[in-house]
Amino acid sequence: MSEPHSKKVTGTKELFELRIKVGTDICRLFYFFWKNKTYIILSGYVKKENKLKKSEIEKALKLLKVVKETL
């Protein structure tokens, strides 16, 4: 997918965000590609500000590490 629906998270190597508009809210789902053909969704939240929450990015990066160690 490409912008405006999906975008690589700045400052990360392999984390992307999927943007979904629901009414007046915008949901952000963090995901990564596994073996270039599978999308794995890690976490998400309803975005209230213009900027991504650093705590949500850190949470997704921790989950990314756990998932990759498990697969």
Secondary structure as GFF3:
##gff-version 3
##sequence-region A 1 71
A	DSSP	beta_strand	6	8	.	.	.	ID=ss1
A	DSSP	beta_strand	16	22	.	.	.	ID=ss2
A	DSSP	beta_strand	25	34	.	.	.	ID=ss3
A	DSSP	beta_strand	38	47	.	.	.	ID=ss4
A	DSSP	alpha_helix	54	70	.	.	.	ID=ss5
###
